Amino acid sequence: MTTAPLALMGHLRPQRGRMTAGVLLGLLGSVMGLAQPMVAKRVMDDMGRGGPAYGPVIALSVLVAVGGILAGLGHYVLDRSAESVVCAARRRLIDRLLALRVPVVERTEPGDLISRVTSDTALLRQSAPQAVSAAVTGTLITLATVVMMGLLDAVLLGVTLGVIAFIGVVVAVVAPRIGRATRHTQEAVGRMGAALERALGAFRTIKASGAERQEAEALYRAAEHARRTGVRAAAWEAVSATLSAVVVQVCFLVVLGVGGARVTSGAIGVSTLVAFLLYLFALAPRIGQLVEGVGQFQIGSAAAARIREVEKLEVEKLEVENLQAEKPDAEELEAEDERHAGEGGARRPAADPLPAHVAFRDVRFAYRPGLPRVHHRVSFTVPGGGLTAFVGPSGTGKTTVFSLIERFYDPDAGQVLLDGKDVRQWPLAELRAAIGYVEQDTPVLAGTLRENLTLGAVDATEEELRHALRLVRLDGVTDRLPHGLDTDVGHRGSRLSGGERQRVAIARALLRRPRLLLLDEATSQLDAANEAALRDTIADIAGRITVLVVAHRLSTVTTADRIVVMEAGHVRAVGTHAELLEADALYRELATTQLLNGR
């Protein structure tokens, strides 16, 4: 068995009990149908002799009714198991996607990954359980029907077997082509999803550039390619189904002609021919079911193979632990807020976590093999507590410092240390629980403001939420929202301003009560008043935990306890604002421009 069918069977295995029950119910219904031609023959024989046929007619009616009920129950059980197969596959894929390493995601088209969770798993629903049922029930009932035909007349059976052999050859030739065509179709759908995700991800840019038609043409091309591959798959399925149907019809005509001749010669009776034709009528849909089942199995195998590709992608080893620090109670929070009312200050929570120590030791790093190195033997030390700013021209590797601390990437050489321990030796969940990170583009997720704030801090109390909002001066904004914290913020926070999104991201990081806070140009979109207030808040927080900032504005740098100046992937200088103004020409030039751009 090849890899694709093995992958499909792996999805079906957990549902084998329910699927077995569905197949058995369908099989019993089919057995009831198998007995019907023999009972019909008995009815005709009794009527031919002039005797009463009430008993056989009642038996025939019961067989039809019970067979239909059992077949319907079997179909329902199989459909239910199909939904369970799809749900389990989607859950596994979701777990896998969210555990992927950052470099893997950056090399993959998000739209294609989404299509594997939605479109490919849907193919499992429509193909897998019914294909198994067709394979088992269709094969057994076909064999039983052939045996019953043989009991009636061996000559007519020979004609029928010749037809079945021809159909088997057709299936063997066409089925692999159906599988390949389906895989190409799903790949085309994935590419179309990636193209659409690209367009929607830069929707305003496309509008502002007047590029709607250009993007539409690209999407048309992707849709047309998906259509062509879909038509190719449909064509092979049509070839299989049409040839099977035509051959069965030819078989019926041949059996009718040969059987009529044998009735005329007296070799068999009319009732025998009628019974044989009834079996042939019952056999035709079974053969069609087998052919369709093979095609559906190929479709499901192609979908399972694409799902399997995702399951092979490299993931992080994230240990799920309860790493949330103990929270202060609501009364303590309220008392602290009253003491700091009107000052914009941050209270000192009970049992503050110890500030983290950070150090880089001869770190060398490139984002991918073959690309230029971003870091060249970067070394610096940040003691616990205080505010450290990273400054330098664009592209010098400042944001990369944060990515390496968070272990989104691992260095090619050297060490990144947290509390004197290499971050690669930390349990990943524990490492990230100690860090609050505000990214450069401050992403806000679709959903409510509350859901965004409690991302990673699901146990946060109402008082803690209100306090975090006060720290970042968002309390006035939330009071004006129609539903307060439960107001929907739109796709990627589209209903918030850039400055509001930044403050939401900072509040979210603070709610996790980290030991190390990483701020990547976190105040770049704030007005002067909000920046000044937030700068005071950050300075207060830096008295209790370690804060690292990629600086965008000179006002942030002047208050820092230490400044790390980076240039071309190296640490050029470390010192305070006053020391660097005197000793470092690059820093002096950057400070003179009043703007410290960062990456």
N, C-alpha and C positions, 0 to 999 in steps of 0.2 A: 504494500500500500504506500502510495506516495505521500509527500509531506502534507499537501492540501487536504486530502481526505482524513488523514490522521488528525490534523488541526480541527476539522469539523467534528469528528467523533469525540474529541476532547471537550467540545462545547456541549455535546449531547449526553455525555456520560452521567453528569449529576441528575439528569431527568430520566434515567433508564427505567426506574420503577414505574413512574407515571406513563411513560411512553409504552412500556410493555403492557400496561393495563389497557391503554387506548388501542394498541394493535390487537390484543386478544378480543376486545369487544367488537372491533371491526371484523376480525376473523370469524367470530361467531355469527355475526350478521351475514357474512358472505357464505358461511356454511348453510345457513337457512336458505339463502338464495340458490345454493347448489342443489338442494333437495327439491326445489320447485319444479324443474323439468320432469323429474321422475314421477312426481305426484300428478303433473299435468298429463303425462303418458297414461297413468292409471285412470284418470278421469275419462280420457278418450277411449281406452279399452273397455271400461264399464259401460259407457254410452254406446259403444259399438255393439256390445252384447245385449243392449236393451235393458240393462240393469240400472238401479238407482246409483247416483254419483254424489249423494249428499255428503257422505263422510269425507271422501277425497277433496271435495270443494271446500268444506270447512277447514280441513287440514291445510289446504293451499292458502286460504285466507289468513290463517294463523301464522303460517310461515312468512307470508309477505309482511304482515304487521310487525311481528316480533323482529324479523330481520331488519326492517327499516328502523325500528327503535334502537336496536343494538348498534347499527351502523352510525346512527346520529350521535349516540352517546360516545362511541369511539372517536368520532370526528371532534366532538367537544373536548374530550380529554386530551387529544393530540394538540388541538389549538391552544389549550391552556398550558400545556407543557412547552409549546413554542414560545409563548409570551414569557415564561420563566427562563427559557434559554436566552432570549434576547435581553431580558433584564439583567441576568447574571453576567452576560458578555459586556453589557454597557457599564455595569458596576466595576468589573475588572479593568476595563479600558479607562474609566474615569480615575480609578486609583492609580493606574499606570501613568496616565498623562500628567497628573498632578505631582507624581514622584519623579518625573523625568529630570535629568540634569539640565541646567540652563543652557550649556553649549548645544545639547541635542535639540532643544526647542528652537534655538536660534538658527539651526541648520535646516529646519523643517517648516513647510508651509502650514500655518495654523488651519487654513480652510480644508486642507487634505486630511488633517487629523480629525477635524470636526466631522467630515463626511464618513470617516471610518466608524465613528461612534453612532452616527445617525443612519446613514444610508446602508453601509455594509452590514450592520447588525440587523437592520430590517429584512435583509435578504435571508438571514437565518430563520426569521419567523415564517416566511412564505415557502421556504424550501425544506429545511432540515427534517422536522418530525414527519411531515407528510411524505417526504422521500423515503424515510425509513419504513413507514407504514406501507407505502406502495411496494417497496422491495420485499418485505416479509409477507404481507397479505397477498399481494399480487402474485408472487412466486408460488406460494402454497396453494392458493385457489386455482391458479393456472394448472399446476400439476394435478390437483384433484379433478379439475374439469377434464383434463386430457384422459385421466384414468376412466372417468365415467363415459366419455366418448368412446374409449376403447371397448368398454363393456357392451356398448350399443352396436358399433360396427367398426371393424378394423380398417376397412377400405377408406371410408370417409375420414377416419382418424389420420391415415397416411397423408391425405390431401391437406388436412389442417396442420400437421407437423411441418410440412414443406413451407407453409406460410409463416409459421412461427420462426423457423430457421432463417428465412429471408429477413424478417424483421430484426432478428438478433444481429445479423450482419450490418444492417442499416444503423442500428443503435451503436454498435462498436465503432463504426466509422465516424458518426456525427457527434457523439457525446463529448469527446475531448475538444472538438472545435467549439462546442457550446461553452465549455468551461473557459477556454482561452478568450473567446469573444466577451464573455461576462466580465472577466478580470480587466480586460481593456476598457470596457464600459465604465466600471467602477473607478478605474484610474482616471478616466476622462472626467467623471463627475467630481473626483477629488480636485483635479486641476481647475475646474470651473469654480468650485467652492473657494479655492485659494485666490483666484482672480477676483471673486466677489468680495472676499474679506479684505483684499488689498484696496479695493475701491471704497468700501464703507469705512475702512480705517483712516482714510485721508479724505473724507467726504467734503469738508469745507475747502480743503486745498483744491480739489477737483472743481468745485463750484467757482471758487475765486479765479481759477486759471481758465475757466471756460472750456474744460476738457471733458465734459459729459459725453460728447459724441465719440471722442477718442477712446475713452474707457468703455463705452457701450460697444464699440466695434471689437475691442479685445474680448469682452464678455460674449459677444455674438459668436466669435470664432471658437471660444471654449465650448459654448453650447452646441454649436454645429458639429464640433469634433465628438462631443458626447452623443449627439444624435446619430452620427454615422456609425460609431461603435455599437450603439444600442440597436440600430437597424441590422447590423451584421449578426449580432447575437440572436435577434428575433428571426432572421432569415434561416439560420441553422435550426432553430427550434421549429420553425414552420416546415422545413424540409423533413425533419424527423417525424412530426405529427402527420403531415400530409401523406408521406409514403406509407406510414403505418396504416392510416385510415383507408387508403386506396387498396392496399394489398388485402386488408381484411374484407373489403367489399368484393374484391375479385374472388377471394376464398369462398365467400357466401354463395356467389353465383356458381362457382365450380361444384361446391357441395350440393347445391340445389339441383344442378344438372345431373351429376353422377348419382345422387340419391334418388332422383326421379326415375332414372334408368333402372336402378336396383329395385325400386318398388314395383316397376312394371314387370321386371323379370321374376318377381316373387322372392328375391333374396332377403328383403326386409319388409316390414309392414309400414303402413302410413304413420302410425303412432310412433314408431321408432325414428322415422325421418323427422317428424315434428319435434320429438324430444332432442334429437341431435342438433337440429337448427336452433332450438331454445338454448342449448349449451353453447352453440357457436355465438349466439347473440350475447350470452353472458360472458363469453371469453373475449369478445372484441373490446369492451371497455377495460377489462383487466390488462389486456396487452397494451392498450393506450395508457393505462395507469402506470404500467411498468416503464414504458418509453418516457412518459412525462416525469416519472420518479427519477430515472437516470439523469434526465436533463436538469431537474431541480437539485439533485445531489451535486452535479457539477457546478451549478450556480452557487449553492451553499458552500462548496469547497473553495471556490474562488474568493468568496467573501471572507471565509475563515482564514484563508492564507493572508489576506490583507490585514486582518485583525492581528494575526500572528506576528506580522512584521512590526507592529507597534509594541507587542509584548516582548520583543527582542531588543528594543531600544534601552539604552543604559539609564538606570534610575539611581537616585540617591538612596542610601541606607538610612532612612529616617526612623528613629526609634520614638514611638509615641509614648510620651510620659506626661504625668501631671506636673508641669514645671512652673505653674503660676505661683508667684509669691503670695504670702498671706496678706489679705486685704485689711485695711483699717475699717472699723465700723462706721455707720452713717453718722452717729452723734459726734464722733471725733472729727470727721470730715467737715460737718457743719460748724463746729466750734472753730476749727482752723480757718474756714472761709470767713467767718465773722471777724477774726483777728486781722485778716488780710484784706478786708473789704475796702475798696477804693484805692488799693495800692497796686493791684495787678500782680502781687507777689505770689509765689508758690509756697504752699505749706510743706512742712517736712513730715511725710507719712511715717507711721510707726514702722519700726524695723526696716529702715532703708537698706537696700542691698549695697554691698561693698562695691566701690567703683572698680572697673576692670583696668588692667595694665595691658598695653598693646605694644608689640615690637615687631619690626621687620628685620630679617637677617639675610643680607645678600640675595634678595629676591629677584629672580629673573622670570619673565612671563611674556608669552605671546598668545593671542587669542586662538590661533590655529597654526599647525605646522606649515611653514612656508611663508607666513606673514611676518612682518617686522616685529621685533620685540617692543612691547610697551614699557616694560621695566627692565633696567640694566643694573643689577646688583644694588637694588634699593635697600637702604638700611636707615632705621630711625627707631627711637624709643619714646613712648608716651606713658608717663607714670599715671597711676590711678587718680582720677579726679581732675577737674579743671577743663578749660576749653583750648583745644588745639585746632588751628586753621591750616588748611592746605591751599596754597596759591601757586599760580604759574600760568604760562600761556596755554591756550587750548591744545589738547592732544598730548599732554605731558604725563598722563597716567594717574590723575588724581582720583577720578571715579573708580578706576581699576583697584585702587587701594581698598575701597569699601567692598568691592566685589570679591576680593581675595579674603578679606576678614569674614564675610558672610559665607564663604566657601561656595559661591556660585561657580567659581573656578578654583583650580589648584595651581600653585606655582610650578613652573618647569624646574626650578632649582631654588634653593634657599628655604627659609622657614618664615611662616607667619605665626606669631605667638600671641596667645591670650592668657594672661596670668602666668606667663612663663611656660605654657604648654602649647605645643604645635596644634593648630586648629584641626588638623587632620586626625588628631588623637581624641578630640572631643566627640562625644555623641552629638550628632548633628542637631537633634531637637533641643538638647541642652544648650548647645552653642547659640542657636538662634533665639532661644528664649531669653538669653542674657543681653540681646542686642535689639535696639529699636532703630529702624532704618527708614529714612525719608528719601525717596528716590528723586532724581533730577526732574522727571516729568510728573511727579506726584500723582500717580494714577488713583482715580476714584472709580469704584465699580458701580455698575447699574444696580439699583436697589434704593433702599432708604438711607437717610443719613445715619440712623442708628446702626444699621447693618454695616456700614462702612467704618464707623468708629469702633465697633466691637469685633472687627476682623482680627482674630488672634487673641481677643480678650472677651470671650463670650460670657464670662462670669462678672463682668464689670457692673457695678450697681448704678442706680440712677444718680446718686450723689457723686460718684466718681466721674460719670459722664459729664455732669454739670460743671464739676471742678475743672476737668480737662478743657471744656469749651471756654471757661472763663480765662484759663491760662493763655489760650491762643486768640482770645477776643472774638469768639464766634457766638457767644451767648446771646448777644443782641441780634445776630442774624437768625438764629434758630427761633427766637421769640417772634420774629416777623413771618416765619414760614407758616403756611396754612395748616400743616399738621405737625409742626414742631419737629422733633427728631424722627418722626415716622413719615416725613415728607420724602417723596421719591426724587432722587437727584438726577435722573435721566441717564442715558447711555454715556458711560465714562465721565459722569458728573457734568453733563452738558448744561444743566440748569444752575450750576454754580460758576462764579467768576474764577479766573486763574488764581487770584490771591486766596479765595475761599477754599479752593481745592488744596492749596498748599497748607493752609491751616488745619483742614480736616486730616491731612496726612500726618502732620506733626502731633495733633491731638491723639490720633490712633497709635502712634509710636509711644507717646507718653503713658497711655492707658496700660501698656504692657509692663510698666515699671521696670525698664531695662537697667542694666549695669553699665552699658555702653550705648551711647546715642550717636548715630551717624546721620548727618544732615548734608545732603548734596544740593547746594545752591537752594536751600529750602525757603529763602525769603526773597527770591529774585523777582517775584510778581506782586510783592506787597507794597502798599503805599508807605510814605515816610512815617506816618503816625503809628500804623500797625507794626511796621518793622521795628521801630524804637521800642514799643511795648513788648514785642516778642523777643527782641534782643535782651531786654532786662530779664524776661522769664528764662531764657536759655542760660544767661549768666548765673541766675539763682540755681538752676538745675545743675550747672557745672560745678557748683559747690558741693554737690552730693554724689554725682556720678561722673563718668568720663564722657566728654562730648567732643566728637571730631566733626569738623565742618569743612566742606569744600567751599571756599569763600568766593562770593560774587561781588560783594561791595566792600569798600574800604572800611566802612563803619563797623563791619563785623570783625575785621582783622585787628583793628587797633585795640580792642578789648580782650583779645586772646592771650592766654598765658604763654603760649608758644606758637610759632608759625613755622611750617615746613614749606620751603620754597622748592618747587620741582621744575625741572627743565629737561626736555628730551629723554624722559624715562629715568632720570637720575635725581637724587636729592641734592640740591645745590647748596642749601644753607638752612640752618635751624636757629631760631632766636625770637626775641620779642620784636614788636613793631619798631621801637626806638633803636634797638641793636641792629636790625636789618637795614633800616634807613641809612645808617652810618656805614655799615660794612658790606652791603651787597648791592651791586649796580642794577641787576635785573629787578630786584624787589623795589628799589628806589624808582625805577622807571614805571613799574606797574602801579605803585602808589601814586605817582604823579598823575597818571591818567584817571585816577579815582574809580577805576573799574578793573576788577580782577576776574577775567573770564575763566571758566573751568570746564574741564571734561574729566 
